Amino acid sequence: MIHPVAVLYTMDEIVEKIIAENEDLRGPPTRLSYGGRYCCVVGCSNNQMKDGPRGIKFHVFPRNASRREAWIRAVKREDQRNPSALWQPGKHTVICSEHFYGGRKSDVEGSPGFIPSIFPTHHTQPKTKSDLDRFHRQQKFEAMRQKHKVFLFCHHLVKSRWLFHTLEII
């Protein structure tokens, strides 16, 4: 017959155990950040801080409803949360001048640069190894968070200097 046994740990032992189990929780960074805003077009990595000095301009989506809708349809970006819905840019979302005919945005209706028209053939990012790594880091983080709840519960019992940590079946 198997009997549950209470195992007692000191606070230091619990902390060491949690740290040892979660050493690799933070993986390597997945994208180098230059600061500034990135172009919203899938596959375009132009950045205001890095590429702005090279002459690339960045444009916020227009406020005019019909022109804004035309830009959104031209980008053809899929909404990650709801694939059946049309993607909506935020108020700080930008698109770079490389997606406009002639490399320049135009405010003249009917001009080729009035609506962005130069895009790659794909409109969603392919799944990569970094996506899988991110998923595993999230899973480890969630496990650590659950353990941290136990740790916080045990922290309330610290006055006795011995803590009831877990039940192990022998």
CNS distance restraints for C-alpha pairs under 8 A (distance, minus, plus):
assign (resid   2 and name CA) (resid 169 and name CA) 6.79 0.50 0.50
assign (resid   2 and name CA) (resid 170 and name CA) 6.35 0.50 0.50
assign (resid   3 and name CA) (resid 169 and name CA) 6.24 0.50 0.50
assign (resid   3 and name CA) (resid 170 and name CA) 6.50 0.50 0.50
assign (resid   4 and name CA) (resid 167 and name CA) 6.34 0.50 0.50
assign (resid   4 and name CA) (resid 168 and name CA) 6.03 0.50 0.50
assign (resid   4 and name CA) (resid 169 and name CA) 4.73 0.50 0.50
assign (resid   4 and name CA) (resid 170 and name CA) 6.69 0.50 0.50
assign (resid   5 and name CA) (resid 167 and name CA) 5.82 0.50 0.50
assign (resid   5 and name CA) (resid 168 and name CA) 5.76 0.50 0.50
assign (resid   5 and name CA) (resid 169 and name CA) 6.24 0.50 0.50
assign (resid   5 and name CA) (resid 170 and name CA) 7.14 0.50 0.50
assign (resid   6 and name CA) (resid 164 and name CA) 7.02 0.50 0.50
assign (resid   6 and name CA) (resid 165 and name CA) 7.88 0.50 0.50
assign (resid   6 and name CA) (resid 166 and name CA) 6.49 0.50 0.50
assign (resid   6 and name CA) (resid 167 and name CA) 4.97 0.50 0.50
assign (resid   6 and name CA) (resid 168 and name CA) 6.71 0.50 0.50
assign (resid   7 and name CA) (resid 164 and name CA) 6.52 0.50 0.50
assign (resid   7 and name CA) (resid 165 and name CA) 6.49 0.50 0.50
assign (resid   7 and name CA) (resid 166 and name CA) 6.16 0.50 0.50
assign (resid   7 and name CA) (resid 167 and name CA) 6.27 0.50 0.50
assign (resid   7 and name CA) (resid 168 and name CA) 7.08 0.50 0.50
assign (resid   8 and name CA) (resid 162 and name CA) 6.29 0.50 0.50
assign (resid   8 and name CA) (resid 163 and name CA) 5.55 0.50 0.50
assign (resid   8 and name CA) (resid 164 and name CA) 5.06 0.50 0.50
assign (resid   8 and name CA) (resid 165 and name CA) 6.02 0.50 0.50
assign (resid   8 and name CA) (resid 166 and name CA) 7.78 0.50 0.50
assign (resid   9 and name CA) (resid  13 and name CA) 5.95 0.50 0.50
assign (resid   9 and name CA) (resid  14 and name CA) 6.39 0.50 0.50
assign (resid   9 and name CA) (resid 162 and name CA) 6.04 0.50 0.50
assign (resid   9 and name CA) (resid 163 and name CA) 5.55 0.50 0.50
assign (resid   9 and name CA) (resid 164 and name CA) 6.79 0.50 0.50
assign (resid   9 and name CA) (resid 165 and name CA) 6.36 0.50 0.50
assign (resid  10 and name CA) (resid  14 and name CA) 6.46 0.50 0.50
assign (resid  10 and name CA) (resid 161 and name CA) 6.36 0.50 0.50
assign (resid  10 and name CA) (resid 162 and name CA) 5.20 0.50 0.50
assign (resid  10 and name CA) (resid 163 and name CA) 6.10 0.50 0.50
assign (resid  11 and name CA) (resid  15 and name CA) 6.31 0.50 0.50
assign (resid  11 and name CA) (resid 155 and name CA) 7.84 0.50 0.50
assign (resid  11 and name CA) (resid 158 and name CA) 7.45 0.50 0.50
assign (resid  11 and name CA) (resid 161 and name CA) 7.15 0.50 0.50
assign (resid  11 and name CA) (resid 162 and name CA) 7.30 0.50 0.50
assign (resid  11 and name CA) (resid 163 and name CA) 7.12 0.50 0.50
assign (resid  12 and name CA) (resid  16 and name CA) 6.14 0.50 0.50
assign (resid  13 and name CA) (resid  17 and name CA) 6.08 0.50 0.50
assign (resid  14 and name CA) (resid  18 and name CA) 6.21 0.50 0.50
assign (resid  14 and name CA) (resid 151 and name CA) 7.59 0.50 0.50
assign (resid  14 and name CA) (resid 165 and name CA) 7.85 0.50 0.50
assign (resid  15 and name CA) (resid  19 and name CA) 6.18 0.50 0.50
assign (resid  16 and name CA) (resid  20 and name CA) 6.01 0.50 0.50
assign (resid  17 and name CA) (resid  21 and name CA) 6.20 0.50 0.50
assign (resid  18 and name CA) (resid  22 and name CA) 6.29 0.50 0.50
assign (resid  18 and name CA) (resid 144 and name CA) 7.63 0.50 0.50
assign (resid  18 and name CA) (resid 147 and name CA) 7.62 0.50 0.50
assign (resid  19 and name CA) (resid  23 and name CA) 5.87 0.50 0.50
assign (resid  22 and name CA) (resid 140 and name CA) 7.39 0.50 0.50
assign (resid  22 and name CA) (resid 144 and name CA) 6.98 0.50 0.50
assign (resid  25 and name CA) (resid 137 and name CA) 5.79 0.50 0.50
assign (resid  25 and name CA) (resid 140 and name CA) 6.27 0.50 0.50
assign (resid  25 and name CA) (resid 141 and name CA) 6.49 0.50 0.50
assign (resid  26 and name CA) (resid 137 and name CA) 6.84 0.50 0.50
assign (resid  27 and name CA) (resid 133 and name CA) 7.72 0.50 0.50
assign (resid  27 and name CA) (resid 134 and name CA) 8.00 0.50 0.50
assign (resid  27 and name CA) (resid 137 and name CA) 7.05 0.50 0.50
assign (resid  30 and name CA) (resid 130 and name CA) 6.41 0.50 0.50
assign (resid  34 and name CA) (resid  47 and name CA) 7.40 0.50 0.50
assign (resid  34 and name CA) (resid  49 and name CA) 6.34 0.50 0.50
assign (resid  34 and name CA) (resid  50 and name CA) 6.49 0.50 0.50
assign (resid  35 and name CA) (resid  47 and name CA) 7.92 0.50 0.50
assign (resid  35 and name CA) (resid  48 and name CA) 7.88 0.50 0.50
assign (resid  35 and name CA) (resid  49 and name CA) 6.24 0.50 0.50
assign (resid  36 and name CA) (resid  47 and name CA) 6.45 0.50 0.50
assign (resid  36 and name CA) (resid  48 and name CA) 5.29 0.50 0.50
assign (resid  36 and name CA) (resid  49 and name CA) 5.34 0.50 0.50
assign (resid  37 and name CA) (resid  47 and name CA) 5.68 0.50 0.50
assign (resid  37 and name CA) (resid  48 and name CA) 5.59 0.50 0.50
assign (resid  37 and name CA) (resid  49 and name CA) 7.66 0.50 0.50
assign (resid  37 and name CA) (resid  93 and name CA) 7.71 0.50 0.50
assign (resid  37 and name CA) (resid  94 and name CA) 7.17 0.50 0.50
assign (resid  38 and name CA) (resid  45 and name CA) 6.40 0.50 0.50
assign (resid  38 and name CA) (resid  46 and name CA) 5.73 0.50 0.50
assign (resid  38 and name CA) (resid  47 and name CA) 4.43 0.50 0.50
assign (resid  38 and name CA) (resid  48 and name CA) 6.54 0.50 0.50
assign (resid  38 and name CA) (resid  94 and name CA) 7.00 0.50 0.50
assign (resid  38 and name CA) (resid  95 and name CA) 7.84 0.50 0.50
assign (resid  39 and name CA) (resid  44 and name CA) 6.30 0.50 0.50
assign (resid  39 and name CA) (resid  45 and name CA) 6.43 0.50 0.50
assign (resid  39 and name CA) (resid  46 and name CA) 5.61 0.50 0.50
assign (resid  39 and name CA) (resid  47 and name CA) 6.39 0.50 0.50
assign (resid  39 and name CA) (resid  58 and name CA) 7.42 0.50 0.50
assign (resid  39 and name CA) (resid  93 and name CA) 7.60 0.50 0.50
assign (resid  39 and name CA) (resid  94 and name CA) 5.46 0.50 0.50
assign (resid  39 and name CA) (resid  95 and name CA) 4.64 0.50 0.50
assign (resid  39 and name CA) (resid  96 and name CA) 5.52 0.50 0.50
assign (resid  40 and name CA) (resid  44 and name CA) 7.36 0.50 0.50
assign (resid  40 and name CA) (resid  93 and name CA) 6.56 0.50 0.50
assign (resid  40 and name CA) (resid  94 and name CA) 5.99 0.50 0.50
assign (resid  40 and name CA) (resid  95 and name CA) 5.57 0.50 0.50
assign (resid  41 and name CA) (resid  75 and name CA) 6.45 0.50 0.50
assign (resid  41 and name CA) (resid  77 and name CA) 7.28 0.50 0.50
assign (resid  41 and name CA) (resid  95 and name CA) 6.77 0.50 0.50
assign (resid  41 and name CA) (resid 119 and name CA) 7.55 0.50 0.50
assign (resid  41 and name CA) (resid 123 and name CA) 7.86 0.50 0.50
assign (resid  42 and name CA) (resid  77 and name CA) 7.05 0.50 0.50
assign (resid  42 and name CA) (resid 120 and name CA) 7.77 0.50 0.50
assign (resid  42 and name CA) (resid 122 and name CA) 7.46 0.50 0.50
assign (resid  42 and name CA) (resid 123 and name CA) 5.62 0.50 0.50
assign (resid  42 and name CA) (resid 124 and name CA) 6.05 0.50 0.50
assign (resid  42 and name CA) (resid 125 and name CA) 6.37 0.50 0.50
assign (resid  43 and name CA) (resid 120 and name CA) 7.25 0.50 0.50
assign (resid  43 and name CA) (resid 123 and name CA) 7.94 0.50 0.50
assign (resid  43 and name CA) (resid 125 and name CA) 6.93 0.50 0.50
assign (resid  46 and name CA) (resid  50 and name CA) 7.43 0.50 0.50
assign (resid  46 and name CA) (resid  51 and name CA) 6.00 0.50 0.50
assign (resid  46 and name CA) (resid  96 and name CA) 7.08 0.50 0.50
assign (resid  47 and name CA) (resid  51 and name CA) 5.40 0.50 0.50
assign (resid  47 and name CA) (resid  52 and name CA) 7.03 0.50 0.50
assign (resid  48 and name CA) (resid  52 and name CA) 4.77 0.50 0.50
assign (resid  48 and name CA) (resid  56 and name CA) 7.89 0.50 0.50
assign (resid  48 and name CA) (resid  57 and name CA) 7.67 0.50 0.50
assign (resid  48 and name CA) (resid  58 and name CA) 6.82 0.50 0.50
assign (resid  49 and name CA) (resid  53 and name CA) 7.41 0.50 0.50
assign (resid  51 and name CA) (resid  55 and name CA) 7.05 0.50 0.50
assign (resid  51 and name CA) (resid  56 and name CA) 5.95 0.50 0.50
assign (resid  52 and name CA) (resid  56 and name CA) 5.04 0.50 0.50
assign (resid  52 and name CA) (resid  57 and name CA) 6.19 0.50 0.50
assign (resid  52 and name CA) (resid  58 and name CA) 7.85 0.50 0.50
assign (resid  56 and name CA) (resid  96 and name CA) 6.61 0.50 0.50
assign (resid  56 and name CA) (resid  97 and name CA) 5.87 0.50 0.50
assign (resid  56 and name CA) (resid  98 and name CA) 7.09 0.50 0.50
assign (resid  57 and name CA) (resid  96 and name CA) 5.67 0.50 0.50
assign (resid  57 and name CA) (resid  97 and name CA) 5.21 0.50 0.50
assign (resid  58 and name CA) (resid  94 and name CA) 5.88 0.50 0.50
assign (resid  58 and name CA) (resid  95 and name CA) 5.57 0.50 0.50
assign (resid  58 and name CA) (resid  96 and name CA) 4.36 0.50 0.50
assign (resid  58 and name CA) (resid  97 and name CA) 6.09 0.50 0.50
assign (resid  59 and name CA) (resid  94 and name CA) 5.17 0.50 0.50
assign (resid  59 and name CA) (resid  95 and name CA) 5.37 0.50 0.50
assign (resid  59 and name CA) (resid  96 and name CA) 6.19 0.50 0.50
assign (resid  59 and name CA) (resid  97 and name CA) 7.37 0.50 0.50
assign (resid  60 and name CA) (resid  91 and name CA) 7.55 0.50 0.50
assign (resid  60 and name CA) (resid  92 and name CA) 6.49 0.50 0.50
assign (resid  60 and name CA) (resid  93 and name CA) 5.94 0.50 0.50
assign (resid  60 and name CA) (resid  94 and name CA) 4.52 0.50 0.50
assign (resid  60 and name CA) (resid  95 and name CA) 6.64 0.50 0.50
assign (resid  61 and name CA) (resid  68 and name CA) 6.08 0.50 0.50
assign (resid  61 and name CA) (resid  71 and name CA) 7.33 0.50 0.50
assign (resid  61 and name CA) (resid  89 and name CA) 7.58 0.50 0.50
assign (resid  61 and name CA) (resid  91 and name CA) 7.65 0.50 0.50
assign (resid  61 and name CA) (resid  93 and name CA) 6.84 0.50 0.50
assign (resid  61 and name CA) (resid  94 and name CA) 6.40 0.50 0.50
assign (resid  61 and name CA) (resid  95 and name CA) 7.52 0.50 0.50
assign (resid  62 and name CA) (resid  67 and name CA) 6.57 0.50 0.50
assign (resid  62 and name CA) (resid  68 and name CA) 5.15 0.50 0.50
assign (resid  63 and name CA) (resid  67 and name CA) 7.78 0.50 0.50
assign (resid  63 and name CA) (resid  68 and name CA) 6.31 0.50 0.50
assign (resid  64 and name CA) (resid  68 and name CA) 5.88 0.50 0.50
assign (resid  65 and name CA) (resid  69 and name CA) 6.06 0.50 0.50
assign (resid  66 and name CA) (resid  70 and name CA) 6.26 0.50 0.50
assign (resid  67 and name CA) (resid  71 and name CA) 6.28 0.50 0.50
assign (resid  67 and name CA) (resid 115 and name CA) 7.67 0.50 0.50
assign (resid  68 and name CA) (resid  72 and name CA) 6.26 0.50 0.50
assign (resid  69 and name CA) (resid  73 and name CA) 6.17 0.50 0.50
assign (resid  70 and name CA) (resid  74 and name CA) 6.07 0.50 0.50
assign (resid  70 and name CA) (resid 115 and name CA) 6.88 0.50 0.50
assign (resid  71 and name CA) (resid  75 and name CA) 6.24 0.50 0.50
assign (resid  71 and name CA) (resid 115 and name CA) 5.86 0.50 0.50
assign (resid  71 and name CA) (resid 116 and name CA) 6.42 0.50 0.50
assign (resid  72 and name CA) (resid  76 and name CA) 6.55 0.50 0.50
assign (resid  72 and name CA) (resid  77 and name CA) 7.70 0.50 0.50
assign (resid  72 and name CA) (resid  87 and name CA) 7.25 0.50 0.50
assign (resid  72 and name CA) (resid  88 and name CA) 7.16 0.50 0.50
assign (resid  72 and name CA) (resid  89 and name CA) 7.71 0.50 0.50
assign (resid  73 and name CA) (resid  77 and name CA) 7.99 0.50 0.50
assign (resid  74 and name CA) (resid 115 and name CA) 7.43 0.50 0.50
assign (resid  74 and name CA) (resid 116 and name CA) 6.49 0.50 0.50
assign (resid  74 and name CA) (resid 117 and name CA) 6.51 0.50 0.50
assign (resid  75 and name CA) (resid 116 and name CA) 7.55 0.50 0.50
assign (resid  75 and name CA) (resid 119 and name CA) 7.36 0.50 0.50
assign (resid  75 and name CA) (resid 123 and name CA) 7.99 0.50 0.50
assign (resid  76 and name CA) (resid  87 and name CA) 7.86 0.50 0.50
assign (resid  76 and name CA) (resid 123 and name CA) 6.30 0.50 0.50
assign (resid  77 and name CA) (resid  86 and name CA) 7.71 0.50 0.50
assign (resid  77 and name CA) (resid  87 and name CA) 5.98 0.50 0.50
assign (resid  77 and name CA) (resid 123 and name CA) 5.32 0.50 0.50
assign (resid  77 and name CA) (resid 124 and name CA) 6.69 0.50 0.50
assign (resid  78 and name CA) (resid  83 and name CA) 5.90 0.50 0.50
assign (resid  78 and name CA) (resid  85 and name CA) 7.69 0.50 0.50
assign (resid  78 and name CA) (resid  86 and name CA) 6.59 0.50 0.50
assign (resid  78 and name CA) (resid  87 and name CA) 5.57 0.50 0.50
assign (resid  78 and name CA) (resid 123 and name CA) 6.73 0.50 0.50
assign (resid  78 and name CA) (resid 124 and name CA) 6.45 0.50 0.50
assign (resid  79 and name CA) (resid  83 and name CA) 5.17 0.50 0.50
assign (resid  79 and name CA) (resid  84 and name CA) 7.63 0.50 0.50
assign (resid  79 and name CA) (resid  85 and name CA) 6.31 0.50 0.50
assign (resid  79 and name CA) (resid  86 and name CA) 6.16 0.50 0.50
assign (resid  79 and name CA) (resid  87 and name CA) 4.48 0.50 0.50
assign (resid  79 and name CA) (resid  88 and name CA) 7.59 0.50 0.50
assign (resid  89 and name CA) (resid  93 and name CA) 5.66 0.50 0.50
assign (resid  95 and name CA) (resid  99 and name CA) 7.45 0.50 0.50
assign (resid  96 and name CA) (resid 100 and name CA) 8.00 0.50 0.50
assign (resid  97 and name CA) (resid 103 and name CA) 5.08 0.50 0.50
assign (resid  97 and name CA) (resid 104 and name CA) 5.48 0.50 0.50
assign (resid  97 and name CA) (resid 105 and name CA) 6.45 0.50 0.50
assign (resid  98 and name CA) (resid 103 and name CA) 5.02 0.50 0.50
assign (resid  98 and name CA) (resid 104 and name CA) 7.56 0.50 0.50
assign (resid  98 and name CA) (resid 118 and name CA) 7.32 0.50 0.50
assign (resid  99 and name CA) (resid 103 and name CA) 6.81 0.50 0.50
assign (resid  99 and name CA) (resid 116 and name CA) 5.27 0.50 0.50
assign (resid  99 and name CA) (resid 117 and name CA) 5.90 0.50 0.50
assign (resid  99 and name CA) (resid 118 and name CA) 4.46 0.50 0.50
assign (resid  99 and name CA) (resid 119 and name CA) 6.26 0.50 0.50
assign (resid 100 and name CA) (resid 104 and name CA) 5.63 0.50 0.50
assign (resid 100 and name CA) (resid 105 and name CA) 5.83 0.50 0.50
assign (resid 100 and name CA) (resid 112 and name CA) 7.66 0.50 0.50
assign (resid 100 and name CA) (resid 113 and name CA) 5.17 0.50 0.50
assign (resid 100 and name CA) (resid 114 and name CA) 7.81 0.50 0.50
assign (resid 100 and name CA) (resid 115 and name CA) 6.93 0.50 0.50
assign (resid 100 and name CA) (resid 116 and name CA) 4.49 0.50 0.50
assign (resid 100 and name CA) (resid 117 and name CA) 5.72 0.50 0.50
assign (resid 100 and name CA) (resid 118 and name CA) 6.06 0.50 0.50
assign (resid 101 and name CA) (resid 105 and name CA) 7.70 0.50 0.50
assign (resid 101 and name CA) (resid 112 and name CA) 5.82 0.50 0.50
assign (resid 101 and name CA) (resid 113 and name CA) 5.05 0.50 0.50
assign (resid 101 and name CA) (resid 116 and name CA) 7.06 0.50 0.50
assign (resid 101 and name CA) (resid 117 and name CA) 6.57 0.50 0.50
assign (resid 101 and name CA) (resid 118 and name CA) 6.83 0.50 0.50
assign (resid 102 and name CA) (resid 113 and name CA) 7.13 0.50 0.50
assign (resid 103 and name CA) (resid 113 and name CA) 7.96 0.50 0.50
assign (resid 104 and name CA) (resid 113 and name CA) 6.23 0.50 0.50
assign (resid 105 and name CA) (resid 113 and name CA) 4.87 0.50 0.50
assign (resid 105 and name CA) (resid 114 and name CA) 6.07 0.50 0.50
assign (resid 105 and name CA) (resid 115 and name CA) 7.61 0.50 0.50
assign (resid 105 and name CA) (resid 116 and name CA) 7.66 0.50 0.50
assign (resid 106 and name CA) (resid 111 and name CA) 6.62 0.50 0.50
assign (resid 106 and name CA) (resid 112 and name CA) 7.71 0.50 0.50
assign (resid 106 and name CA) (resid 113 and name CA) 4.81 0.50 0.50
assign (resid 106 and name CA) (resid 114 and name CA) 4.79 0.50 0.50
assign (resid 107 and name CA) (resid 111 and name CA) 7.89 0.50 0.50
assign (resid 107 and name CA) (resid 113 and name CA) 7.83 0.50 0.50
assign (resid 107 and name CA) (resid 114 and name CA) 5.79 0.50 0.50
assign (resid 108 and name CA) (resid 114 and name CA) 6.27 0.50 0.50
assign (resid 109 and name CA) (resid 114 and name CA) 5.90 0.50 0.50
assign (resid 110 and name CA) (resid 114 and name CA) 6.62 0.50 0.50
assign (resid 113 and name CA) (resid 117 and name CA) 7.81 0.50 0.50
assign (resid 127 and name CA) (resid 131 and name CA) 6.17 0.50 0.50
assign (resid 127 and name CA) (resid 132 and name CA) 7.95 0.50 0.50
assign (resid 128 and name CA) (resid 132 and name CA) 6.77 0.50 0.50
assign (resid 129 and name CA) (resid 133 and name CA) 6.15 0.50 0.50
assign (resid 130 and name CA) (resid 134 and name CA) 5.96 0.50 0.50
assign (resid 131 and name CA) (resid 135 and name CA) 6.23 0.50 0.50
assign (resid 132 and name CA) (resid 136 and name CA) 6.32 0.50 0.50
assign (resid 133 and name CA) (resid 137 and name CA) 6.19 0.50 0.50
assign (resid 134 and name CA) (resid 138 and name CA) 6.18 0.50 0.50
assign (resid 135 and name CA) (resid 139 and name CA) 6.28 0.50 0.50
assign (resid 136 and name CA) (resid 140 and name CA) 6.22 0.50 0.50
assign (resid 137 and name CA) (resid 141 and name CA) 6.02 0.50 0.50
assign (resid 138 and name CA) (resid 142 and name CA) 6.13 0.50 0.50
assign (resid 139 and name CA) (resid 143 and name CA) 6.31 0.50 0.50
assign (resid 140 and name CA) (resid 144 and name CA) 6.12 0.50 0.50
assign (resid 141 and name CA) (resid 145 and name CA) 6.08 0.50 0.50
assign (resid 142 and name CA) (resid 146 and name CA) 6.35 0.50 0.50
assign (resid 143 and name CA) (resid 147 and name CA) 6.37 0.50 0.50
assign (resid 144 and name CA) (resid 148 and name CA) 5.98 0.50 0.50
assign (resid 145 and name CA) (resid 149 and name CA) 6.39 0.50 0.50
assign (resid 146 and name CA) (resid 150 and name CA) 6.85 0.50 0.50
assign (resid 147 and name CA) (resid 151 and name CA) 6.25 0.50 0.50
assign (resid 148 and name CA) (resid 152 and name CA) 6.09 0.50 0.50
assign (resid 149 and name CA) (resid 153 and name CA) 6.26 0.50 0.50
assign (resid 150 and name CA) (resid 154 and name CA) 6.18 0.50 0.50
assign (resid 150 and name CA) (resid 165 and name CA) 7.57 0.50 0.50
assign (resid 151 and name CA) (resid 155 and name CA) 6.09 0.50 0.50
assign (resid 151 and name CA) (resid 165 and name CA) 7.96 0.50 0.50
assign (resid 152 and name CA) (resid 156 and name CA) 6.81 0.50 0.50
assign (resid 153 and name CA) (resid 157 and name CA) 7.38 0.50 0.50
assign (resid 154 and name CA) (resid 158 and name CA) 6.77 0.50 0.50
assign (resid 154 and name CA) (resid 163 and name CA) 6.07 0.50 0.50
assign (resid 154 and name CA) (resid 164 and name CA) 6.99 0.50 0.50
assign (resid 154 and name CA) (resid 165 and name CA) 6.93 0.50 0.50
assign (resid 157 and name CA) (resid 161 and name CA) 7.59 0.50 0.50
assign (resid 157 and name CA) (resid 162 and name CA) 7.83 0.50 0.50
assign (resid 157 and name CA) (resid 163 and name CA) 6.44 0.50 0.50
assign (resid 158 and name CA) (resid 162 and name CA) 6.87 0.50 0.50
assign (resid 158 and name CA) (resid 163 and name CA) 6.82 0.50 0.50
